[in-house]
Amino acid sequence: MWYTVQSGDSIFSIAQRFGISSRQLMTANKIAEGEVLVPGQRLFIPVQIQKVITYTVQPGDSLYRIARQYNTLVESIMVLNGLQSTTIDVGQRLVIPQYTEAVVNVGRANIRTGPGTGYNIVQSVVSGAKLPVIETSRDWLRVSLHNGNTGWISRNLTSFRTYDGSRPILDIIGFYTLEEGPALPGSFRSFADNTASLTSVPLFLYRFDRNDPTSIEKFGEFTDNDIEILVSVAHRNNIMILPVVHNLLYESGGQEASRAVVSAMVATPQTRSTAINNIIALIDRFGFDGVNIDIEDVYMEDSGRLSQFYTELGSAMRARGYFLSASVPSRIRDYPPFNPFSDPFDYSAIGAAVDQFIVMLYNEHGWPGSGPGPVVSSGWMNKVIGYTLTKMPAGKVVAAISVFGFDFDLATGRNTYVTYEMAAELAARYNSEIIFDQDTLTPMFSYTDEQGNPHEVWFENSESVIAKMRLAWQQGISGVALWRLGMEDPSVWQRIRSDIVVKRIIY
């Protein structure tokens, strides 16, 4: 649960109020010794909140009225509570459904414009496709699709499922990349094998062109047919698919090149309009459902123009029914000290413009000179999300967490990027015991290399990823994004299937 700091509050007084220790409160929010609390600051209180909602029937109630009150369906209430009729009694306690879906249980099924076989087909989906149910009739279900449209599917082709919130109900977003070398595989296999556990897939395959920053270029080697296949796989499983357009990793110039590209792109109403038109043309060309904008390096003097770009892009996207997602660097305060990496991003302005605000929590540790530690600790996650929730509704917010880690050489101060597989191989090679750090919800181990240098390896496994998904559910945000598919602990997918309800986006 969250608490908003009031004038006169202290770490000790807040901890006492909620029956926890000061250390627990400080660890949960990554508060340093001597750090001053600021009125209006949001703190995460590390106590488990029961998320199942129960309702006691009042005089004059009907299932229809209760369903309207909680934005659910009469049939969902009946199924969840084992009711055989719509008759209810005063004082009766009902569990309220929080999400309802139809899961396709035949090889292929058609979605139609209306509740009958005489209506036109708008989409075909395959076995296992998950469809949020928004209306029911006797033989048909009205469902929400990946592109924001709706359609009808025969009840006989699906399994009707409704959920009470006893398991986290979350958007799970999987970022997709090409292969980055022999040790860093691409994302296709992970994507194709786990469609039932993904809400949306942003493709990290496009970039603002350095030579013409209002234009979009390919990032990596792939064909149009490759993209068409990815879109087809996503849509037949009712998964939203978006191109990521970013300003990163140019061949020379580093961060200065990235900042200069953004500066030129947002410079005038004309340059912003041209860039927006090119983004929309990319969406139209491949049948994407919208776009994810991943801008990370920005001059402070371009902050206002960047916010205006998001506002104008949001208006253009809404006019066409497209979904706008933004991936934004982590920020924790409005006040000093100044952070040139995150401060150019106005969370309030960007949050108002977009449909989805993905907060990139990585890298808490792993940047040059950071010292050893988790890429995303639970305390850092709480601190960043707490700030974010002062700027926009929780329903827009997604926490982007790492599935990778770093091997820190404590003698040289250098660190090396590791996937889950690489970390597991290192632990086995040096016969190291993997410890799960409960304070940060992150696994780690130590070893000494052949040169006698001590190392710490902080990484992510299925246990840590699920723990951070549960934390996101307790925080009340929309979901979690994984950077990136193909580097994760493969066993995380079985854990997601058993422990998490993966919902589809309804907009």
C-alpha positions as CSV (number, residue, x, y, z in Angstrom):
1,M,0.0,0.0,0.0
2,W,1.0,3.6,-0.5
3,Y,1.3,6.5,2.0
4,T,1.7,10.2,1.2
5,V,4.1,12.0,3.5
6,Q,2.5,14.8,5.5
7,S,4.2,17.8,7.2
8,G,5.8,16.7,10.4
9,D,6.1,13.0,9.4
10,S,9.3,11.1,10.1
11,I,10.6,7.6,9.2
12,F,10.0,6.5,12.8
13,S,6.4,7.9,13.1
14,I,5.3,6.4,9.8
15,A,6.8,3.0,10.6
16,Q,5.1,3.1,14.0
17,R,1.8,3.9,12.4
18,F,1.9,0.8,10.2
19,G,3.5,-1.5,12.7
20,I,6.7,-2.0,10.8
21,S,10.4,-1.2,11.6
22,S,12.1,1.9,10.4
23,R,14.6,-0.3,8.6
24,Q,11.8,-2.1,6.8
25,L,10.4,1.2,5.6
26,M,13.8,2.6,4.6
27,T,14.7,-0.6,2.7
28,A,11.4,-0.8,0.9
29,N,11.8,2.8,-0.4
30,K,15.6,2.9,-0.8
31,I,15.8,5.8,1.8
32,A,19.4,6.6,2.8
33,E,20.4,7.4,6.4
34,G,19.7,11.1,7.0
35,E,17.6,11.5,3.9
36,V,14.8,14.1,4.5
37,L,11.2,13.2,3.7
38,V,9.3,15.8,1.7
39,P,5.5,16.4,2.1
40,G,3.7,14.9,-0.8
41,Q,6.3,12.2,-1.3
42,R,4.8,8.7,-1.8
43,L,6.1,5.8,0.3
44,F,5.4,2.1,-0.2
45,I,4.4,0.4,3.0
46,P,5.6,-3.2,2.9
47,V,2.5,-4.9,4.3
48,Q,0.4,-7.4,2.3
49,I,-3.0,-6.0,1.2
50,Q,-5.8,-8.4,0.5
51,K,-6.8,-7.7,-3.1
52,V,-9.9,-9.9,-3.3
53,I,-13.0,-7.8,-3.1
54,T,-16.1,-9.0,-1.3
55,Y,-19.5,-7.3,-1.2
56,T,-22.4,-7.7,1.2
57,V,-25.8,-7.6,-0.6
58,Q,-27.9,-4.6,0.5
59,P,-31.7,-4.1,0.3
60,G,-32.7,-3.3,-3.3
61,D,-29.6,-4.8,-4.8
62,S,-29.6,-7.0,-7.9
63,L,-26.8,-8.7,-9.7
64,Y,-27.2,-6.3,-12.5
65,R,-26.7,-3.3,-10.2
66,I,-23.7,-4.8,-8.4
67,A,-22.1,-5.7,-11.8
68,R,-22.6,-2.1,-12.9
69,Q,-21.1,-0.8,-9.7
70,Y,-17.9,-2.8,-10.1
71,N,-17.6,-2.7,-13.9
72,T,-18.0,-6.4,-14.3
73,L,-20.6,-8.9,-15.7
74,V,-23.5,-10.6,-14.1
75,E,-22.4,-13.9,-15.5
76,S,-18.9,-13.4,-14.1
77,I,-20.4,-12.9,-10.6
78,M,-22.5,-16.0,-11.0
79,V,-19.6,-18.2,-12.1
80,L,-17.2,-16.9,-9.4
81,N,-19.8,-17.4,-6.7
82,G,-21.3,-20.7,-7.9
83,L,-24.8,-19.1,-8.3
84,Q,-27.4,-21.1,-10.1
85,S,-29.8,-18.1,-10.6
86,T,-29.8,-14.4,-10.4
87,T,-31.7,-14.4,-7.1
88,I,-29.6,-13.0,-4.2
89,D,-30.4,-12.4,-0.5
90,V,-29.8,-9.3,1.7
91,G,-26.6,-10.0,3.7
92,Q,-25.3,-12.5,1.2
93,R,-21.5,-12.0,0.6
94,L,-20.3,-12.1,-3.0
95,V,-16.8,-12.2,-4.3
96,I,-16.4,-9.5,-7.0
97,P,-14.7,-10.6,-10.3
98,Q,-11.8,-8.4,-11.3
99,Y,-11.1,-9.7,-14.8
100,T,-13.0,-12.0,-17.2
101,E,-11.7,-13.6,-20.4
102,A,-12.6,-16.2,-23.0
103,V,-9.8,-18.5,-24.0
104,V,-10.1,-20.1,-27.5
105,N,-10.2,-23.9,-27.1
106,V,-10.4,-25.0,-30.8
107,G,-7.7,-24.9,-33.5
108,R,-9.0,-21.7,-35.1
109,A,-11.9,-19.4,-34.4
110,N,-13.5,-16.4,-36.1
111,I,-14.3,-13.0,-34.4
112,R,-17.4,-11.4,-36.1
113,T,-19.0,-8.0,-36.1
114,G,-22.1,-9.3,-34.4
115,P,-23.5,-12.2,-32.4
116,G,-24.1,-14.7,-35.2
117,T,-22.5,-16.6,-38.1
118,G,-24.2,-14.2,-40.6
119,Y,-22.0,-11.3,-39.5
120,N,-18.7,-10.5,-41.2
121,I,-15.4,-11.9,-39.9
122,V,-13.1,-9.2,-38.5
123,Q,-10.3,-11.4,-37.1
124,S,-9.3,-15.1,-36.9
125,V,-7.6,-16.3,-33.7
126,V,-5.9,-19.6,-32.7
127,S,-6.1,-22.0,-29.9
128,G,-5.1,-20.5,-26.6
129,A,-5.8,-16.9,-27.7
130,K,-7.1,-14.8,-24.7
131,L,-10.0,-12.4,-25.3
132,P,-11.2,-10.0,-22.6
133,V,-15.0,-10.4,-22.3
134,I,-17.0,-7.2,-22.1
135,E,-20.5,-8.4,-22.8
136,T,-22.3,-11.7,-22.9
137,S,-25.4,-13.1,-24.7
138,R,-26.9,-16.6,-24.7
139,D,-24.5,-18.1,-27.3
140,W,-22.0,-15.4,-28.0
141,L,-19.4,-13.3,-26.1
142,R,-18.4,-9.8,-27.0
143,V,-14.6,-9.5,-26.7
144,S,-11.9,-6.8,-26.9
145,L,-9.2,-7.1,-29.5
146,H,-5.5,-6.1,-29.7
147,N,-6.3,-3.0,-31.7
148,G,-8.9,-1.6,-29.4
149,N,-11.8,-2.8,-31.5
150,T,-14.4,-5.3,-30.3
151,G,-16.1,-8.3,-31.9
152,W,-18.2,-11.4,-31.1
153,I,-17.1,-15.0,-30.7
154,S,-19.3,-18.1,-30.3
155,R,-19.3,-19.3,-26.7
156,N,-18.9,-22.9,-27.9
157,L,-15.4,-22.1,-29.2
158,T,-14.0,-20.8,-25.8
159,S,-13.6,-21.5,-22.1
160,F,-15.1,-18.8,-19.9
161,R,-12.8,-17.7,-17.1
162,T,-13.2,-15.1,-14.4
163,Y,-10.7,-14.1,-11.7
164,D,-11.0,-12.7,-8.2
165,G,-7.7,-11.0,-7.6
166,S,-6.2,-13.7,-5.4
167,R,-3.5,-14.0,-8.0
168,P,-1.9,-10.8,-9.5
169,I,-3.8,-9.7,-12.7
170,L,-1.2,-7.8,-14.8
171,D,-0.2,-6.7,-18.2
172,I,3.0,-8.6,-19.1
173,I,5.0,-6.8,-21.9
174,G,7.9,-8.5,-23.6
175,F,10.4,-6.3,-25.4
176,Y,11.7,-8.0,-28.6
177,T,15.1,-7.6,-30.2
178,L,17.3,-9.3,-32.8
179,E,20.3,-11.4,-31.8
180,E,23.1,-9.3,-30.3
181,G,25.8,-11.9,-30.6
182,P,26.4,-15.6,-29.9
183,A,25.8,-15.1,-26.1
184,L,22.8,-12.8,-26.5
185,P,20.2,-14.6,-28.5
186,G,17.3,-12.9,-30.3
187,S,13.7,-12.9,-29.0
188,F,11.7,-14.9,-31.5
189,R,11.8,-18.3,-29.8
190,S,10.8,-16.8,-26.5
191,F,8.0,-14.8,-28.1
192,A,6.6,-17.7,-30.2
193,D,6.7,-20.2,-27.3
194,N,5.0,-18.0,-24.7
195,T,2.2,-16.1,-26.5
196,A,-0.3,-17.1,-23.8
197,S,1.8,-15.2,-21.2
198,L,2.3,-11.9,-23.1
199,T,0.0,-8.9,-23.3
200,S,2.0,-6.9,-25.8
201,V,5.3,-7.1,-27.7
202,P,7.2,-3.9,-28.6
203,L,9.7,-4.5,-31.3
204,F,13.1,-2.7,-30.7
205,L,13.7,-2.5,-34.4
206,Y,13.3,1.1,-35.5
207,R,15.2,4.4,-34.8
208,F,15.0,8.0,-35.7
209,D,17.5,8.5,-38.6
210,R,20.6,10.5,-37.6
211,N,20.9,12.0,-41.1
212,D,17.2,13.0,-41.2
213,P,15.8,12.9,-37.6
214,T,12.2,13.2,-38.7
215,S,12.6,10.0,-40.6
216,I,12.6,6.4,-39.3
217,E,15.2,3.8,-40.2
218,K,15.5,0.1,-39.5
219,F,17.6,-0.8,-36.5
220,G,19.3,-4.1,-37.4
221,E,19.1,-6.5,-40.3
222,F,15.6,-7.8,-41.1
223,T,13.1,-7.9,-43.9
224,D,9.5,-6.6,-44.3
225,N,8.4,-10.2,-44.4
226,D,10.0,-10.8,-41.0
227,I,7.8,-8.0,-39.6
228,E,4.7,-9.3,-41.3
229,I,5.3,-12.7,-39.7
230,L,5.7,-11.2,-36.2
231,V,2.5,-9.1,-36.6
232,S,0.6,-12.2,-37.8
233,V,1.8,-14.3,-34.8
234,A,0.8,-11.6,-32.4
235,H,-2.6,-10.8,-33.8
236,R,-3.8,-14.4,-34.2
237,N,-3.0,-14.7,-30.4
238,N,-4.7,-11.4,-29.7
239,I,-1.4,-9.8,-28.6
240,M,-0.8,-6.1,-29.2
241,I,2.3,-5.5,-31.2
242,L,4.1,-2.1,-31.5
243,P,7.2,-0.9,-33.2
244,V,9.7,0.8,-30.8
245,V,11.1,4.0,-32.3
246,H,14.2,5.1,-30.4
247,N,17.2,7.4,-30.5
248,L,20.0,5.1,-29.3
249,L,23.2,3.3,-30.3
250,Y,24.3,5.4,-33.3
251,E,27.6,4.2,-34.8
252,S,29.5,7.3,-33.4
253,G,28.9,10.2,-31.1
254,G,27.5,8.4,-28.2
255,Q,24.9,10.2,-26.1
256,E,25.6,13.5,-27.8
257,A,24.5,12.0,-31.1
258,S,21.3,10.8,-29.5
259,R,20.6,14.2,-27.9
260,A,21.2,16.0,-31.2
261,V,18.8,13.7,-33.1
262,V,16.0,14.5,-30.6
263,S,16.8,18.2,-30.6
264,A,16.4,18.3,-34.4
265,M,13.3,16.2,-34.4
266,V,11.4,18.2,-31.8
267,A,12.8,21.6,-33.0
268,T,9.7,23.1,-34.6
269,P,6.0,22.3,-35.2
270,Q,6.9,21.3,-38.7
271,T,9.7,18.8,-37.7
272,R,7.4,17.3,-35.1
273,S,4.6,17.0,-37.5
274,T,6.8,15.3,-40.1
275,A,8.1,12.8,-37.6
276,I,4.6,12.0,-36.4
277,N,3.4,11.5,-40.0
278,N,6.3,9.1,-40.5
279,I,5.5,7.2,-37.3
280,I,1.9,6.8,-38.5
281,A,3.0,5.7,-41.9
282,L,5.1,2.9,-40.3
283,I,2.1,1.8,-38.2
284,D,-0.2,1.8,-41.3
285,R,2.3,-0.1,-43.5
286,F,2.5,-3.2,-41.3
287,G,-0.8,-3.1,-39.4
288,F,0.8,-2.4,-36.0
289,D,-1.5,-1.5,-33.2
290,G,0.3,1.7,-32.2
291,V,3.8,2.7,-31.3
292,N,6.3,2.7,-28.4
293,I,8.6,5.7,-28.3
294,D,11.8,5.1,-26.4
295,I,13.7,8.4,-26.2
296,E,16.4,8.3,-23.6
297,D,19.0,11.1,-24.1
298,V,17.7,14.6,-24.3
299,Y,19.2,18.1,-23.8
300,M,17.5,19.8,-20.8
301,E,16.6,22.8,-23.0
302,D,14.6,20.4,-25.3
303,S,12.4,19.2,-22.4
304,G,9.4,21.4,-23.2
305,R,9.5,20.6,-26.9
306,L,9.8,16.9,-26.2
307,S,6.6,17.1,-24.1
308,Q,4.9,19.0,-26.9
309,F,6.0,16.2,-29.3
310,Y,4.3,13.6,-27.0
311,T,1.2,15.7,-26.7
312,E,0.9,16.2,-30.5
313,L,1.7,12.5,-31.2
314,G,-1.0,11.4,-28.6
315,S,-3.6,13.6,-30.4
316,A,-2.7,12.1,-33.8
317,M,-2.8,8.6,-32.5
318,R,-6.1,8.9,-30.7
319,A,-7.7,10.4,-33.9
320,R,-6.8,7.1,-35.7
321,G,-7.5,4.7,-32.8
322,Y,-3.9,3.8,-32.3
323,F,-2.2,3.1,-29.0
324,L,0.6,5.3,-27.7
325,S,3.2,3.8,-25.3
326,A,6.3,5.6,-24.0
327,S,9.4,4.1,-22.4
328,V,10.9,6.7,-20.1
329,P,14.0,6.8,-17.8
330,S,13.5,6.5,-14.1
331,R,13.0,9.6,-12.1
332,I,12.5,10.0,-8.3
333,R,12.1,13.7,-7.6
334,D,11.2,17.2,-8.9
335,Y,13.8,18.9,-6.7
336,P,17.7,18.9,-6.7
337,P,20.1,17.3,-7.1
338,F,19.8,17.6,-10.9
339,N,20.0,14.4,-13.0
340,P,20.8,15.2,-16.6
341,F,19.6,11.7,-17.7
342,S,16.1,11.8,-16.3
343,D,15.2,15.4,-15.5
344,P,14.4,16.4,-19.1
345,F,11.4,14.1,-18.9
346,D,8.2,15.8,-17.6
347,Y,6.3,12.9,-16.2
348,S,3.0,14.8,-15.9
349,A,3.0,16.1,-19.5
350,I,4.1,12.8,-21.0
351,G,1.8,10.8,-18.8
352,A,-1.2,12.9,-19.9
353,A,-0.3,12.4,-23.6
354,V,0.2,8.6,-23.6
355,D,-1.9,5.5,-23.1
356,Q,0.9,3.6,-21.4
357,F,3.9,4.9,-19.4
358,I,6.7,2.4,-19.2
359,V,9.1,3.4,-16.5
360,M,12.6,1.9,-17.3
361,L,13.8,0.9,-13.8
362,Y,17.2,-0.4,-15.1
363,N,20.1,0.2,-14.4
364,E,20.1,1.0,-10.7
365,H,23.5,-0.7,-10.7
366,G,25.6,-1.7,-13.7
367,W,26.4,1.8,-15.1
368,P,30.1,2.7,-15.0
369,G,31.2,3.3,-11.5
370,S,28.0,2.2,-9.8
371,G,29.5,-0.5,-7.7
372,P,27.9,-3.9,-7.3
373,G,24.2,-4.4,-6.7
374,P,20.9,-5.4,-8.3
375,V,19.9,-4.0,-11.7
376,V,16.4,-3.3,-10.2
377,S,15.9,-3.7,-6.4
378,S,12.5,-3.7,-4.8
379,G,13.4,-0.5,-3.0
380,W,14.4,1.3,-6.2
381,M,11.2,0.0,-7.8
382,N,9.1,1.4,-5.0
383,K,10.9,4.8,-5.0
384,V,10.5,5.3,-8.8
385,I,6.9,4.1,-8.9
386,G,6.0,6.2,-5.9
387,Y,7.2,9.3,-7.7
388,T,5.5,8.3,-10.9
389,L,2.1,7.8,-9.2
390,T,2.2,11.5,-8.1
391,K,2.1,12.4,-11.8
392,M,-0.5,10.1,-13.5
393,P,-3.1,7.4,-12.9
394,A,-1.8,4.0,-11.8
395,G,-3.6,2.4,-14.7
396,K,-1.2,3.9,-17.2
397,V,2.0,2.9,-15.3
398,V,4.1,-0.2,-16.2
399,A,7.3,-1.1,-14.4
400,A,10.0,-2.2,-16.8
401,I,12.4,-4.6,-15.1
402,S,15.5,-6.4,-16.2
403,V,15.8,-10.2,-16.8
404,F,19.6,-9.7,-17.2
405,G,22.3,-8.9,-14.7
406,F,25.9,-7.9,-14.2
407,D,29.1,-9.6,-13.2
408,F,31.0,-7.0,-11.1
409,D,34.8,-7.4,-10.9
410,L,35.5,-5.8,-7.5
411,A,39.2,-5.5,-8.2
412,T,39.1,-3.6,-11.5
413,G,35.7,-1.9,-11.0
414,R,34.5,-3.2,-14.3
415,N,31.2,-5.0,-14.9
416,T,30.0,-7.4,-17.6
417,Y,26.5,-7.9,-18.9
418,V,25.1,-11.4,-18.2
419,T,21.9,-13.2,-19.2
420,Y,20.3,-15.7,-16.8
421,E,22.0,-18.6,-18.7
422,M,25.5,-16.9,-18.4
423,A,25.0,-16.2,-14.7
424,A,23.9,-19.8,-14.0
425,E,27.0,-21.1,-15.9
426,L,29.3,-18.8,-13.9
427,A,27.8,-20.1,-10.6
428,A,28.2,-23.7,-11.7
429,R,31.8,-23.2,-13.0
430,Y,33.0,-21.6,-9.7
431,N,30.8,-23.8,-7.5
432,S,29.2,-20.7,-6.0
433,E,26.1,-20.7,-3.8
434,I,23.3,-18.5,-5.2
435,I,21.7,-16.4,-2.4
436,F,18.3,-14.7,-2.7
437,D,18.6,-11.3,-1.2
438,Q,15.2,-10.7,0.5
439,D,15.8,-7.0,1.0
440,T,16.2,-6.3,-2.8
441,L,14.2,-9.4,-4.1
442,T,17.3,-10.3,-6.2
443,P,19.6,-13.3,-6.5
444,M,23.4,-13.0,-6.3
445,F,26.6,-15.0,-5.8
446,S,30.3,-14.4,-5.4
447,Y,33.3,-16.0,-6.8
448,T,37.1,-15.5,-7.3
449,D,38.4,-15.7,-10.9
450,E,41.7,-17.3,-12.1
451,Q,43.5,-14.0,-11.6
452,G,42.5,-13.9,-7.9
453,N,39.9,-11.0,-8.5
454,P,36.8,-11.2,-6.4
455,H,33.4,-10.9,-8.2
456,E,29.8,-10.3,-7.3
457,V,27.1,-11.4,-9.8
458,W,23.6,-9.8,-9.4
459,F,21.1,-11.2,-11.8
460,E,17.4,-12.2,-12.2
461,N,15.7,-15.6,-12.1
462,S,12.2,-16.8,-12.1
463,E,11.8,-16.2,-8.3
464,S,12.9,-12.6,-8.5
465,V,10.9,-11.8,-11.6
466,I,7.7,-13.2,-10.0
467,A,8.4,-11.4,-6.8
468,K,8.6,-8.1,-8.7
469,M,5.4,-8.9,-10.5
470,R,3.7,-9.4,-7.2
471,L,5.1,-6.1,-6.0
472,A,3.7,-4.4,-9.1
473,W,0.3,-5.9,-8.2
474,Q,0.6,-4.6,-4.6
475,Q,1.6,-1.1,-6.0
476,G,-1.6,-1.1,-8.0
477,I,0.0,-0.4,-11.3
478,S,-1.0,-1.9,-14.7
479,G,1.8,-4.4,-15.1
480,V,5.4,-5.2,-15.8
481,A,7.6,-5.0,-18.9
482,L,10.5,-7.4,-19.4
483,W,13.8,-6.3,-21.0
484,R,14.1,-8.4,-22.9
485,L,12.7,-11.7,-24.4
486,G,15.4,-14.3,-24.9
487,M,17.7,-13.4,-21.9
488,E,15.3,-14.6,-19.2
489,D,15.3,-17.7,-16.9
490,P,13.2,-20.1,-19.1
491,S,11.4,-21.4,-16.0
492,V,9.8,-18.0,-15.4
493,W,7.1,-18.8,-18.0
494,Q,5.8,-21.8,-16.0
495,R,5.8,-19.6,-12.9
496,I,3.8,-16.9,-14.8
497,R,1.3,-19.5,-16.0
498,S,0.8,-20.7,-12.4
499,D,1.1,-17.5,-10.4
500,I,0.0,-14.6,-12.6
501,V,-3.2,-13.8,-14.6
502,V,-1.9,-12.2,-17.8
503,K,-4.6,-9.8,-19.0
504,R,-5.0,-8.2,-22.4
505,I,-5.1,-4.4,-22.8
506,I,-8.6,-2.9,-23.2
507,Y,-8.6,0.7,-24.5
